[in-house]
């Protein structure tokens, strides 16, 4: 649901009633991950997607029904061996969909509205909803903030509220979206409840060092993938808004000095395109010791060998060097800046999702890999 927060938040501000269908769990080759959502308002307007097209029509009808009767429902869709053209995922996957009405007067509306507002503003928040359990609890929601505060709840079960808030806080810290099982009274005992926790965290960072023509293409690719993109170069004449109109931030500073003073985390990707030893060596010495998701450096194989030697001279260990993707990108035969940006982005996605980078034709590997628990989220999103 939080993957379409901006649009849904506008609906809330406009006073629209709507129902939202959210992917709770997936199996096989289902195309969307938990948290993906489709919403329908009372005028029949639809936004989002839960399956890439396979079951959208049936889910749309469930949303219309939820708007009429006010009932939250959990529905499973899967492949039909008898009739591949029946409603189902003909790609072979299985998805569970939670459909929740969000109407004026519904107890869940203010809680959902709070979560949507936070996500639309780019603030960190997690929303927990009861997927299965007693009828009176199904669809109830609770929102958790990074400081541990929460609002909403499940009514009459204070221990359940506290336990779910703590669990959802852990999911939020990791940027995760997924389900958990918990007892009805908030313990691991008693009738089990299934709770869907969706996390919305600020967009992950991509920092591009080196204001060259290849960087311009990579900025566009990074924005397309949902990153907050910064361009950094020590030369003010090149680090300009005119050259990088789509960048979120442009910094004229020595790369290593900027990296020392900026915030990074386990989702941050660092792309070093300067291929100049006076910039690369101090920058990479620092970058390879930071807890980031990816460090890549541009250059020929000769440049790579020379750079590695220089890095060893300044104390970078072989273990630290093993984190460096150099020459940067996958082997696509890229030549143009745009092709090179695609090569770099492909390597970043493969590392993030656990892909091999080989052609799917003739391969016996899964098309959709299990998501890394630490990267699922707004990405979805970046979810």
N, C-alpha and C positions, 0 to 999 in steps of 0.2 A: 504493500500500500504506500509506503513512504517513497517508493521509486517514482510515483506520480504526485508527489506532495505539492508541487507548485500549482498544478492545475486544480487539485482537490481543495487546496487552501482558498483558491479564488471562488470555488463553488460554495464553500462555507461562508466566506465573506459576503457572497451574493444571496445567502439565505436559501440556497437550493437544497432539496432533499435528494439523497442518492443512496445507492447500495454499492458496496465494494466487494469484489471477489478477489481473494488473495490465495496464491499458491502456498500451501502449508508443507507439503512433502512431495518429493519426486522419486521416481525409480526408472531405470532403463535410460532410454534416449530422449526423455522429456526435455524440450528446448528451453524452458524457463526455470529459474531457481526459486526456492522459497522466498517469499516477499514480493514477487512479481504480482501485479494487480491489474484488474479491469474494473472500471467504475461506470455506472449508468445512472443518469438522473431522471427525474419524472417526465422530462420532455423527450426522453429516448436518446439523448446524447451520450456517446460512449467514448472513453479515453482509456489508454493503456492496453495491455495484452497479458494473457495468462499462458498461452500455448503457441504463440507464433502463427495462429490461424486454425489449428486443428479442431478445437472445441469452443471457439469464441461464440458461435451462435447459441449453443446450448447454455453457456455460462451467462450470456446476455439475458436469456429468458429466465434463468434463476434469479438474476438481479431484479428483473421486472417483478417477479413473484414476491421477492423479499420486500420490495417497496410497497406492494399491495397488502401483504399479510403481517409485515413486521417481524417475521421469523428468521432467525439465524440458522443456516443449514451448512452441513459438511457433505460434500459430494466427491465421489471418486470417478475419474475418467481413465480408461485404458484401451488398449488395442483389442479389436474384435476379430477373432479368427474366422467367424462365420460370415461376416460381412465387413470388408475393409472400408466400405463407404458409409457404414453406420457411424453415429456420433462416437468418436473415440480418437485416440492418438495413433494414426496409421503408421507413425514412425516407430512404434513399438514401446513407447514409454507409458508410465502411469503417473498421474498427478492427483493429489487431494486438494480440493478447493474449498475454502471457507467463504461463505457469502453472508455479509453483515449489512443490515439496513442502517443507515445513518440519517435519521429524520428528526425534524424539530420535535422535541419532547422525549426522544429516545435517551435513556441513561448514558449510552455510549457516546452520544454526539459531542458533549463538551470535552471528553477525554480524547477522542479522535481529533477534534479541532485543535487541541493543544499540541498534540504530536505533529500534526500537519503544519501548524504555524512554525514550530521549531525547525522542522526539516526544510521548509520552504526558505527559511532565513539562513540555512546552512549551519544551524546549531546542532550540537550532539544531543540526541534523545533516543530512548527506546520505548516502544509500546508493546505491552504484553496482552494477549487476548486468549480467553479460554476457547479452545477448539472443540474439545469433547469432554463430557462430564454431565452433571445434573443440568436439566433443562434451564433452570433459573440462572445458572452461571454462564451458559454458553453465549459467547459473543461479548461478555463483559470485558472491560479493558482497564489498564493501569499504565500510566506514563512515568518513566524514570529519567531523571537528569543526571549528569556526570557527578554532581555533588552528593548524590544519594537521595535527594528529595524526590517524592513521588506524589502523584495526584490520581484521582479515580480509585477504583478498587472493585472488589467482587461481592461486597455486601454481606455483612454479618460474619465475616471470617477474617478478623484482624491478623491472625497468625499467617493465614494464607497470603494476605496482602504483603506482609513483611517478608515472607519467604520468596515470593515471586519477585518483589522489588529487588531483593539481594541477588537473585539469579539473573534477572534482567540487567542489573548493573554490571555483572560480570560479562554478559554478552556485549553490552555497550562498550566496555573497556577494550574488548577485542574487536569491536566493529563487526560482530557476528549477527546473522539472522538464522533462526532455526527453531526447533521445538524441544521442549523438555517435559518430562513426566514428574508429577508431584502429587502427593496425597491431598484429598479434599480439604483437610484441616490445616494444610501447610506443612505437613511432615511427609516422610517417605512411607508412612503407613496409611491404611484406609483406602477408600475408593480412589482410584487414580484419575487425575486430570491431565489432559494434554494441553500445553500452553505454547502458543506461537509467540516468539519474541522477535520483533523487527528492530534493527538498529539503523539509525541515520547518523552518520558522522560527516564532518567536513570533507570535501573532495581531497583525495590524495595529491601529494605534490610531485610535480616533475620539474627538476631544475636543470636547465640547459646551459652549459658553460661554453661560451664561444659564439659571438654574434656574427655567424657566417651565413651564406645562402642556404646551406643544409639545415641550419638551425631554424630558419623561417618555416621550412616544410615540416620539421619536427614539432614546432609549436602548434601548427594546425592539426597535426596528427594527435598530439597530446590532448588538445582541447576536444577533439572528436571522441577520444577515449574517456573523457570525463575528468582529466587532471586539472589541477590548479597549476598553471605553467609560469615559471619564472625564467627569464633570460638574464644571464650575468656575464659581463665582459669588462675587462679592465680599461678598455678603450672607449671613452664616451662618444667619440664620433661614430662608432658602429652600434652602440647600445642605445638605440633611439626608438621612440614610438612609431615613427614613420616606417622604419624597417620591420618592426614587429607589432603590427596593429592588433593582433589577436592575443598577444601575451597578457596575462593577468598582472604581471609585474616585470619591470625592467630595471636592472641594477647595474650601475657603472662602478665596479670595484674589483680589486684583485679577487679571483675566484676563491682561493683558500681562506682569505680574510672574511669574505661574505659567508662561506659555509661554516666557519667557526662561530658566527654570531646569529645564525638563523635556526629555526626549529625544524627538525626532521623526525620521522618516526619509521616504523617497520613497513609502511606502505610507500615511502618516498623512493622515487627513482632519480638517479643522477646520471646525466648524459654529458660526457666530456668531449666536446668537438673541437677543442682548441688545437690539438696535436702540435703543441709547442712546449718544449721541456720546461721552460721557466714558469709556465702556468701549470702544466700537467703534474709535475713531480710533487710540489707542495700540496696541490689540491688532492691528488690521489692518495698521498700518504695519509691525509686526514680522512678522506672519504672511505677508504677500505677498513677503517677502524670504527666506523659509525654503524649503528643498527638499522640500516636501510635495506630496502627490498632489492635494489639493483644498482650496480655501478658499471657503466660501460664507457669505453674510450675509443675514439676514432683514430685511424691511422693505418698505414700499410703494415705488412708483417715485419718489415725491417724496422719501422718506427716502433712497433710493439716490442720487439726484442731489445732495442736500445732503451726504451722506456722502462722495461722490466729491470734491466741492468742498473739504471739510474735509481730506481725505487729500492732495489736491494742495497745500494750504496748508502741510502739514507735510513736504513733500518727496517724496511718493510719485509716481513717474513713470507716464506713460500705459502703458508696457510692463508695469509692476508691476500697475497697475489692471486690465489685460487678463486677469490670472489670476483675478480675483474673480468668483465666480458670485453675482450679485445683480440682482434679487431671487432668493433661493435657491430651487432646485428646478426641476422641469419643469412645464409647463403642463398640469396634470391637472384644473384647476378645483377644487382642494382647498380645503376649508373647515375641517374638524375637525382637531384635533391629529394623529389617526391618518392622515388623508388627506394632511396636510402632511408628515408623516414619510415616507410612501410617496413623495411627490413628491421630497423631498430624496434619499432612498435611490436612487430611480430615476436621478437625475442623477449620483450618485456611481458607480453601476454602469455607466451609459452611458459616462462618462468613462474608467472603468477598462478596459472591454472594447472601447471604440471604437465604441459604438452611436450611432445618430443620434437616438434618442428619438422617432422617428415611428412611427405604427402600421404593423405588419407587413402588414396587409391592403392589398393593392394595391401594396405597395412591391416594388422589385426589388433589395433589398439582402440580403446573407447573413443567415440567422437566427443562426448562430453565427459570431462574428468571430474572426479569429486572435488568440490571447491575447497580451497585452503581455509580452515576455520578462522584464521586471522585476517582474511581479506574479503570475506563475504560481507556485503553491505551495500552502501549506496554506490555504488559503482557502478551504485551502483551504483548503485549503483550499483557507483560503481558497484546487487545485491545483489 
